[in-house]
Amino acid sequence: MVEKPTPIELQKYLSGVDYPISKNDLLDTARNQGAPDHVVEALESVDQDEFDGPTAVSSAVSGG
């Protein structure tokens, strides 16, 4: 089971993102900003392909 990052932790590694953004671009941003493995894995595990804002990212990662 992947450890789920908190919304604050997610946004720490996604600062400066222009929404809407694709899942691939979101992953690239997280990696480029030094996100730890559990954050990258949580983003990889979501089924959504595009996000319209930080709340959408947090909701998708938390399973909401």
PDB file of N, CA, C and O in Angstrom:
ATOM      1  N   MET A   1       0.846  -1.196   0.000  1.00  0.00           N
ATOM      2  CA  MET A   1       0.000   0.000   0.000  1.00  0.00           C
ATOM      3  C   MET A   1       0.883   1.249   0.000  1.00  0.00           C
ATOM      4  O   MET A   1       1.833   1.359   0.774  1.00  0.00           O
ATOM      5  N   VAL A   2       0.554   2.154  -0.860  1.00  0.00           N
ATOM      6  CA  VAL A   2       1.325   3.395  -0.986  1.00  0.00           C
ATOM      7  C   VAL A   2       0.921   4.348   0.130  1.00  0.00           C
ATOM      8  O   VAL A   2      -0.268   4.557   0.372  1.00  0.00           O
ATOM      9  N   GLU A   3       1.905   4.926   0.809  1.00  0.00           N
ATOM     10  CA  GLU A   3       1.630   5.951   1.814  1.00  0.00           C
ATOM     11  C   GLU A   3       1.047   7.163   1.102  1.00  0.00           C
ATOM     12  O   GLU A   3       1.617   7.652   0.126  1.00  0.00           O
ATOM     13  N   LYS A   4      -0.085   7.644   1.592  1.00  0.00           N
ATOM     14  CA  LYS A   4      -0.736   8.783   0.939  1.00  0.00           C
ATOM     15  C   LYS A   4      -0.186  10.094   1.496  1.00  0.00           C
ATOM     16  O   LYS A   4      -0.233  10.329   2.704  1.00  0.00           O
ATOM     17  N   PRO A   5       0.326  10.931   0.627  1.00  0.00           N
ATOM     18  CA  PRO A   5       0.830  12.234   1.080  1.00  0.00           C
ATOM     19  C   PRO A   5      -0.321  13.150   1.480  1.00  0.00           C
ATOM     20  O   PRO A   5      -1.442  13.012   0.990  1.00  0.00           O
ATOM     21  N   THR A   6      -0.032  14.070   2.362  1.00  0.00           N
ATOM     22  CA  THR A   6      -1.034  15.053   2.772  1.00  0.00           C
ATOM     23  C   THR A   6      -1.207  16.084   1.656  1.00  0.00           C
ATOM     24  O   THR A   6      -0.319  16.241   0.818  1.00  0.00           O
ATOM     25  N   PRO A   7      -2.348  16.792   1.639  1.00  0.00           N
ATOM     26  CA  PRO A   7      -2.523  17.852   0.634  1.00  0.00           C
ATOM     27  C   PRO A   7      -1.402  18.895   0.690  1.00  0.00           C
ATOM     28  O   PRO A   7      -0.957  19.381  -0.350  1.00  0.00           O
ATOM     29  N   ILE A   8      -0.947  19.237   1.892  1.00  0.00           N
ATOM     30  CA  ILE A   8       0.134  20.222   2.030  1.00  0.00           C
ATOM     31  C   ILE A   8       1.419  19.677   1.420  1.00  0.00           C
ATOM     32  O   ILE A   8       2.143  20.403   0.739  1.00  0.00           O
ATOM     33  N   GLU A   9       1.700  18.414   1.660  1.00  0.00           N
ATOM     34  CA  GLU A   9       2.901  17.791   1.098  1.00  0.00           C
ATOM     35  C   GLU A   9       2.825  17.761  -0.429  1.00  0.00           C
ATOM     36  O   GLU A   9       3.810  18.042  -1.111  1.00  0.00           O
ATOM     37  N   LEU A  10       1.655  17.420  -0.957  1.00  0.00           N
ATOM     38  CA  LEU A  10       1.479  17.411  -2.413  1.00  0.00           C
ATOM     39  C   LEU A  10       1.784  18.783  -3.001  1.00  0.00           C
ATOM     40  O   LEU A  10       2.542  18.895  -3.964  1.00  0.00           O
ATOM     41  N   GLN A  11       1.201  19.812  -2.429  1.00  0.00           N
ATOM     42  CA  GLN A  11       1.365  21.150  -2.983  1.00  0.00           C
ATOM     43  C   GLN A  11       2.795  21.667  -2.841  1.00  0.00           C
ATOM     44  O   GLN A  11       3.242  22.500  -3.629  1.00  0.00           O
ATOM     45  N   LYS A  12       3.501  21.173  -1.839  1.00  0.00           N
ATOM     46  CA  LYS A  12       4.909  21.552  -1.675  1.00  0.00           C
ATOM     47  C   LYS A  12       5.704  21.178  -2.931  1.00  0.00           C
ATOM     48  O   LYS A  12       6.570  21.931  -3.377  1.00  0.00           O
ATOM     49  N   TYR A  13       5.396  20.010  -3.490  1.00  0.00           N
ATOM     50  CA  TYR A  13       6.137  19.522  -4.657  1.00  0.00           C
ATOM     51  C   TYR A  13       5.473  19.870  -5.981  1.00  0.00           C
ATOM     52  O   TYR A  13       5.974  19.514  -7.048  1.00  0.00           O
ATOM     53  N   LEU A  14       4.347  20.567  -5.908  1.00  0.00           N
ATOM     54  CA  LEU A  14       3.640  20.965  -7.131  1.00  0.00           C
ATOM     55  C   LEU A  14       3.493  22.474  -7.225  1.00  0.00           C
ATOM     56  O   LEU A  14       2.633  22.974  -7.951  1.00  0.00           O
ATOM     57  N   SER A  15       4.319  23.193  -6.503  1.00  0.00           N
ATOM     58  CA  SER A  15       4.220  24.648  -6.532  1.00  0.00           C
ATOM     59  C   SER A  15       4.564  25.176  -7.921  1.00  0.00           C
ATOM     60  O   SER A  15       5.458  24.667  -8.596  1.00  0.00           O
ATOM     61  N   GLY A  16       3.839  26.200  -8.325  1.00  0.00           N
ATOM     62  CA  GLY A  16       4.089  26.820  -9.620  1.00  0.00           C
ATOM     63  C   GLY A  16       3.404  26.147 -10.793  1.00  0.00           C
ATOM     64  O   GLY A  16       3.599  26.552 -11.939  1.00  0.00           O
ATOM     65  N   VAL A  17       2.602  25.120 -10.523  1.00  0.00           N
ATOM     66  CA  VAL A  17       1.909  24.401 -11.595  1.00  0.00           C
ATOM     67  C   VAL A  17       0.800  25.282 -12.171  1.00  0.00           C
ATOM     68  O   VAL A  17       0.048  25.921 -11.434  1.00  0.00           O
ATOM     69  N   ASP A  18       0.715  25.302 -13.496  1.00  0.00           N
ATOM     70  CA  ASP A  18      -0.386  25.978 -14.177  1.00  0.00           C
ATOM     71  C   ASP A  18      -1.442  24.942 -14.524  1.00  0.00           C
ATOM     72  O   ASP A  18      -1.186  23.995 -15.267  1.00  0.00           O
ATOM     73  N   TYR A  19      -2.630  25.139 -13.974  1.00  0.00           N
ATOM     74  CA  TYR A  19      -3.737  24.214 -14.232  1.00  0.00           C
ATOM     75  C   TYR A  19      -4.595  24.750 -15.357  1.00  0.00           C
ATOM     76  O   TYR A  19      -4.650  25.965 -15.546  1.00  0.00           O
ATOM     77  N   PRO A  20      -5.276  23.888 -16.122  1.00  0.00           N
ATOM     78  CA  PRO A  20      -5.255  22.433 -16.019  1.00  0.00           C
ATOM     79  C   PRO A  20      -3.909  21.854 -16.447  1.00  0.00           C
ATOM     80  O   PRO A  20      -3.160  22.457 -17.215  1.00  0.00           O
ATOM     81  N   ILE A  21      -3.630  20.649 -15.914  1.00  0.00           N
ATOM     82  CA  ILE A  21      -2.356  19.991 -16.203  1.00  0.00           C
ATOM     83  C   ILE A  21      -2.584  18.495 -16.366  1.00  0.00           C
ATOM     84  O   ILE A  21      -3.443  17.910 -15.705  1.00  0.00           O
ATOM     85  N   SER A  22      -1.813  17.889 -17.244  1.00  0.00           N
ATOM     86  CA  SER A  22      -1.932  16.452 -17.452  1.00  0.00           C
ATOM     87  C   SER A  22      -1.219  15.697 -16.327  1.00  0.00           C
ATOM     88  O   SER A  22      -0.353  16.241 -15.641  1.00  0.00           O
ATOM     89  N   LYS A  23      -1.598  14.455 -16.162  1.00  0.00           N
ATOM     90  CA  LYS A  23      -0.963  13.609 -15.151  1.00  0.00           C
ATOM     91  C   LYS A  23       0.537  13.499 -15.402  1.00  0.00           C
ATOM     92  O   LYS A  23       1.327  13.569 -14.460  1.00  0.00           O
ATOM     93  N   ASN A  24       0.937  13.329 -16.657  1.00  0.00           N
ATOM     94  CA  ASN A  24       2.365  13.204 -16.976  1.00  0.00           C
ATOM     95  C   ASN A  24       3.144  14.465 -16.620  1.00  0.00           C
ATOM     96  O   ASN A  24       4.239  14.384 -16.065  1.00  0.00           O
ATOM     97  N   ASP A  25       2.579  15.635 -16.940  1.00  0.00           N
ATOM     98  CA  ASP A  25       3.250  16.888 -16.605  1.00  0.00           C
ATOM     99  C   ASP A  25       3.306  17.099 -15.093  1.00  0.00           C
ATOM    100  O   ASP A  25       4.278  17.642 -14.569  1.00  0.00           O
ATOM    101  N   LEU A  26       2.261  16.668 -14.405  1.00  0.00           N
ATOM    102  CA  LEU A  26       2.231  16.766 -12.947  1.00  0.00           C
ATOM    103  C   LEU A  26       3.337  15.892 -12.345  1.00  0.00           C
ATOM    104  O   LEU A  26       4.042  16.315 -11.429  1.00  0.00           O
ATOM    105  N   LEU A  27       3.478  14.687 -12.864  1.00  0.00           N
ATOM    106  CA  LEU A  27       4.540  13.785 -12.399  1.00  0.00           C
ATOM    107  C   LEU A  27       5.919  14.373 -12.675  1.00  0.00           C
ATOM    108  O   LEU A  27       6.805  14.309 -11.823  1.00  0.00           O
ATOM    109  N   ASP A  28       6.100  14.939 -13.849  1.00  0.00           N
ATOM    110  CA  ASP A  28       7.392  15.570 -14.179  1.00  0.00           C
ATOM    111  C   ASP A  28       7.710  16.694 -13.207  1.00  0.00           C
ATOM    112  O   ASP A  28       8.842  16.816 -12.737  1.00  0.00           O
ATOM    113  N   THR A  29       6.704  17.520 -12.903  1.00  0.00           N
ATOM    114  CA  THR A  29       6.905  18.629 -11.968  1.00  0.00           C
ATOM    115  C   THR A  29       7.289  18.109 -10.594  1.00  0.00           C
ATOM    116  O   THR A  29       8.232  18.608  -9.980  1.00  0.00           O
ATOM    117  N   ALA A  30       6.569  17.117 -10.110  1.00  0.00           N
ATOM    118  CA  ALA A  30       6.857  16.559  -8.791  1.00  0.00           C
ATOM    119  C   ALA A  30       8.284  16.015  -8.735  1.00  0.00           C
ATOM    120  O   ALA A  30       9.018  16.278  -7.783  1.00  0.00           O
ATOM    121  N   ARG A  31       8.667  15.262  -9.753  1.00  0.00           N
ATOM    122  CA  ARG A  31      10.031  14.700  -9.790  1.00  0.00           C
ATOM    123  C   ARG A  31      11.083  15.808  -9.843  1.00  0.00           C
ATOM    124  O   ARG A  31      12.089  15.749  -9.137  1.00  0.00           O
ATOM    125  N   ASN A  32      10.849  16.808 -10.674  1.00  0.00           N
ATOM    126  CA  ASN A  32      11.804  17.907 -10.828  1.00  0.00           C
ATOM    127  C   ASN A  32      11.956  18.722  -9.553  1.00  0.00           C
ATOM    128  O   ASN A  32      12.994  19.346  -9.329  1.00  0.00           O
ATOM    129  N   GLN A  33      10.922  18.718  -8.716  1.00  0.00           N
ATOM    130  CA  GLN A  33      10.979  19.465  -7.463  1.00  0.00           C
ATOM    131  C   GLN A  33      11.402  18.586  -6.288  1.00  0.00           C
ATOM    132  O   GLN A  33      11.303  18.994  -5.131  1.00  0.00           O
ATOM    133  N   GLY A  34      11.873  17.383  -6.593  1.00  0.00           N
ATOM    134  CA  GLY A  34      12.443  16.526  -5.560  1.00  0.00           C
ATOM    135  C   GLY A  34      11.445  15.794  -4.696  1.00  0.00           C
ATOM    136  O   GLY A  34      11.743  15.478  -3.544  1.00  0.00           O
ATOM    137  N   ALA A  35      10.266  15.517  -5.224  1.00  0.00           N
ATOM    138  CA  ALA A  35       9.266  14.797  -4.441  1.00  0.00           C
ATOM    139  C   ALA A  35       9.779  13.412  -4.058  1.00  0.00           C
ATOM    140  O   ALA A  35      10.392  12.727  -4.876  1.00  0.00           O
ATOM    141  N   PRO A  36       9.530  13.000  -2.813  1.00  0.00           N
ATOM    142  CA  PRO A  36       9.937  11.659  -2.396  1.00  0.00           C
ATOM    143  C   PRO A  36       9.133  10.584  -3.123  1.00  0.00           C
ATOM    144  O   PRO A  36       8.077  10.862  -3.691  1.00  0.00           O
ATOM    145  N   ASP A  37       9.637   9.373  -3.099  1.00  0.00           N
ATOM    146  CA  ASP A  37       9.010   8.270  -3.836  1.00  0.00           C
ATOM    147  C   ASP A  37       7.533   8.101  -3.520  1.00  0.00           C
ATOM    148  O   ASP A  37       6.735   7.872  -4.429  1.00  0.00           O
ATOM    149  N   HIS A  38       7.146   8.211  -2.236  1.00  0.00           N
ATOM    150  CA  HIS A  38       5.733   7.964  -1.905  1.00  0.00           C
ATOM    151  C   HIS A  38       4.804   9.012  -2.523  1.00  0.00           C
ATOM    152  O   HIS A  38       3.640   8.716  -2.795  1.00  0.00           O
ATOM    153  N   VAL A  39       5.298  10.225  -2.746  1.00  0.00           N
ATOM    154  CA  VAL A  39       4.486  11.258  -3.398  1.00  0.00           C
ATOM    155  C   VAL A  39       4.340  10.928  -4.887  1.00  0.00           C
ATOM    156  O   VAL A  39       3.238  10.981  -5.432  1.00  0.00           O
ATOM    157  N   VAL A  40       5.444  10.591  -5.535  1.00  0.00           N
ATOM    158  CA  VAL A  40       5.407  10.225  -6.958  1.00  0.00           C
ATOM    159  C   VAL A  40       4.529   8.992  -7.170  1.00  0.00           C
ATOM    160  O   VAL A  40       3.721   8.953  -8.098  1.00  0.00           O
ATOM    161  N   GLU A  41       4.692   7.985  -6.308  1.00  0.00           N
ATOM    162  CA  GLU A  41       3.894   6.758  -6.445  1.00  0.00           C
ATOM    163  C   GLU A  41       2.407   7.026  -6.243  1.00  0.00           C
ATOM    164  O   GLU A  41       1.570   6.438  -6.929  1.00  0.00           O
ATOM    165  N   ALA A  42       2.079   7.905  -5.313  1.00  0.00           N
ATOM    166  CA  ALA A  42       0.669   8.249  -5.094  1.00  0.00           C
ATOM    167  C   ALA A  42       0.090   8.931  -6.331  1.00  0.00           C
ATOM    168  O   ALA A  42      -1.042   8.648  -6.724  1.00  0.00           O
ATOM    169  N   LEU A  43       0.856   9.823  -6.942  1.00  0.00           N
ATOM    170  CA  LEU A  43       0.387  10.490  -8.166  1.00  0.00           C
ATOM    171  C   LEU A  43       0.266   9.499  -9.321  1.00  0.00           C
ATOM    172  O   LEU A  43      -0.675   9.575 -10.112  1.00  0.00           O
ATOM    173  N   GLU A  44       1.215   8.569  -9.418  1.00  0.00           N
ATOM    174  CA  GLU A  44       1.169   7.560 -10.480  1.00  0.00           C
ATOM    175  C   GLU A  44      -0.043   6.652 -10.342  1.00  0.00           C
ATOM    176  O   GLU A  44      -0.560   6.150 -11.340  1.00  0.00           O
ATOM    177  N   SER A  45      -0.495   6.441  -9.126  1.00  0.00           N
ATOM    178  CA  SER A  45      -1.563   5.474  -8.874  1.00  0.00           C
ATOM    179  C   SER A  45      -2.966   5.992  -9.188  1.00  0.00           C
ATOM    180  O   SER A  45      -3.912   5.206  -9.238  1.00  0.00           O
ATOM    181  N   VAL A  46      -3.117   7.298  -9.400  1.00  0.00           N
ATOM    182  CA  VAL A  46      -4.459   7.822  -9.673  1.00  0.00           C
ATOM    183  C   VAL A  46      -4.888   7.513 -11.105  1.00  0.00           C
ATOM    184  O   VAL A  46      -4.063   7.416 -12.013  1.00  0.00           O
ATOM    185  N   ASP A  47      -6.206   7.361 -11.281  1.00  0.00           N
ATOM    186  CA  ASP A  47      -6.754   7.013 -12.595  1.00  0.00           C
ATOM    187  C   ASP A  47      -7.014   8.224 -13.477  1.00  0.00           C
ATOM    188  O   ASP A  47      -7.230   8.086 -14.681  1.00  0.00           O
ATOM    189  N   GLN A  48      -6.994   9.392 -12.890  1.00  0.00           N
ATOM    190  CA  GLN A  48      -7.303  10.626 -13.618  1.00  0.00           C
ATOM    191  C   GLN A  48      -6.144  11.018 -14.541  1.00  0.00           C
ATOM    192  O   GLN A  48      -4.978  10.863 -14.178  1.00  0.00           O
ATOM    193  N   ASP A  49      -6.470  11.528 -15.737  1.00  0.00           N
ATOM    194  CA  ASP A  49      -5.445  11.920 -16.708  1.00  0.00           C
ATOM    195  C   ASP A  49      -5.187  13.423 -16.751  1.00  0.00           C
ATOM    196  O   ASP A  49      -4.174  13.864 -17.293  1.00  0.00           O
ATOM    197  N   GLU A  50      -6.108  14.217 -16.178  1.00  0.00           N
ATOM    198  CA  GLU A  50      -5.939  15.666 -16.177  1.00  0.00           C
ATOM    199  C   GLU A  50      -6.550  16.236 -14.904  1.00  0.00           C
ATOM    200  O   GLU A  50      -7.530  15.713 -14.372  1.00  0.00           O
ATOM    201  N   PHE A  51      -5.944  17.322 -14.431  1.00  0.00           N
ATOM    202  CA  PHE A  51      -6.373  17.945 -13.183  1.00  0.00           C
ATOM    203  C   PHE A  51      -6.624  19.423 -13.420  1.00  0.00           C
ATOM    204  O   PHE A  51      -5.845  20.095 -14.095  1.00  0.00           O
ATOM    205  N   ASP A  52      -7.733  19.932 -12.852  1.00  0.00           N
ATOM    206  CA  ASP A  52      -8.075  21.329 -13.073  1.00  0.00           C
ATOM    207  C   ASP A  52      -7.665  22.238 -11.923  1.00  0.00           C
ATOM    208  O   ASP A  52      -7.894  23.446 -11.980  1.00  0.00           O
ATOM    209  N   GLY A  53      -7.068  21.681 -10.889  1.00  0.00           N
ATOM    210  CA  GLY A  53      -6.599  22.495  -9.774  1.00  0.00           C
ATOM    211  C   GLY A  53      -6.033  21.637  -8.657  1.00  0.00           C
ATOM    212  O   GLY A  53      -6.139  20.411  -8.697  1.00  0.00           O
ATOM    213  N   PRO A  54      -5.433  22.273  -7.660  1.00  0.00           N
ATOM    214  CA  PRO A  54      -4.821  21.537  -6.555  1.00  0.00           C
ATOM    215  C   PRO A  54      -5.808  20.664  -5.794  1.00  0.00           C
ATOM    216  O   PRO A  54      -5.452  19.588  -5.312  1.00  0.00           O
ATOM    217  N   THR A  55      -7.050  21.129  -5.686  1.00  0.00           N
ATOM    218  CA  THR A  55      -8.052  20.338  -4.971  1.00  0.00           C
ATOM    219  C   THR A  55      -8.336  19.028  -5.699  1.00  0.00           C
ATOM    220  O   THR A  55      -8.546  17.997  -5.061  1.00  0.00           O
ATOM    221  N   ALA A  56      -8.342  19.064  -7.023  1.00  0.00           N
ATOM    222  CA  ALA A  56      -8.558  17.862  -7.817  1.00  0.00           C
ATOM    223  C   ALA A  56      -7.426  16.855  -7.616  1.00  0.00           C
ATOM    224  O   ALA A  56      -7.660  15.648  -7.568  1.00  0.00           O
ATOM    225  N   VAL A  57      -6.206  17.359  -7.501  1.00  0.00           N
ATOM    226  CA  VAL A  57      -5.060  16.476  -7.258  1.00  0.00           C
ATOM    227  C   VAL A  57      -5.185  15.827  -5.885  1.00  0.00           C
ATOM    228  O   VAL A  57      -5.045  14.611  -5.755  1.00  0.00           O
ATOM    229  N   SER A  58      -5.446  16.627  -4.875  1.00  0.00           N
ATOM    230  CA  SER A  58      -5.577  16.110  -3.510  1.00  0.00           C
ATOM    231  C   SER A  58      -6.706  15.098  -3.418  1.00  0.00           C
ATOM    232  O   SER A  58      -6.560  14.053  -2.783  1.00  0.00           O
ATOM    233  N   SER A  59      -7.818  15.400  -4.043  1.00  0.00           N
ATOM    234  CA  SER A  59      -8.976  14.511  -4.018  1.00  0.00           C
ATOM    235  C   SER A  59      -8.661  13.176  -4.701  1.00  0.00           C
ATOM    236  O   SER A  59      -9.014  12.114  -4.187  1.00  0.00           O
ATOM    237  N   ALA A  60      -8.000  13.231  -5.850  1.00  0.00           N
ATOM    238  CA  ALA A  60      -7.667  12.011  -6.580  1.00  0.00           C
ATOM    239  C   ALA A  60      -6.695  11.136  -5.780  1.00  0.00           C
ATOM    240  O   ALA A  60      -6.845   9.915  -5.733  1.00  0.00           O
ATOM    241  N   VAL A  61      -5.710  11.762  -5.160  1.00  0.00           N
ATOM    242  CA  VAL A  61      -4.707  11.012  -4.385  1.00  0.00           C
ATOM    243  C   VAL A  61      -5.334  10.396  -3.143  1.00  0.00           C
ATOM    244  O   VAL A  61      -4.995   9.275  -2.763  1.00  0.00           O
ATOM    245  N   SER A  62      -6.249  11.124  -2.510  1.00  0.00           N
ATOM    246  CA  SER A  62      -6.859  10.611  -1.273  1.00  0.00           C
ATOM    247  C   SER A  62      -7.966   9.600  -1.539  1.00  0.00           C
ATOM    248  O   SER A  62      -8.500   8.984  -0.617  1.00  0.00           O
ATOM    249  N   GLY A  63      -8.302   9.442  -2.815  1.00  0.00           N
ATOM    250  CA  GLY A  63      -9.328   8.468  -3.172  1.00  0.00           C
ATOM    251  C   GLY A  63     -10.739   9.033  -3.128  1.00  0.00           C
ATOM    252  O   GLY A  63     -11.723   8.298  -3.210  1.00  0.00           O
ATOM    253  N   GLY A  64     -10.818  10.364  -2.994  1.00  0.00           N
ATOM    254  CA  GLY A  64     -12.139  11.014  -2.918  1.00  0.00           C
ATOM    255  C   GLY A  64     -12.627  11.304  -4.242  1.00  0.00           C
ATOM    256  O   GLY A  64     -13.721  11.850  -4.390  1.00  0.00           O
TER     257      GLY A  64
END
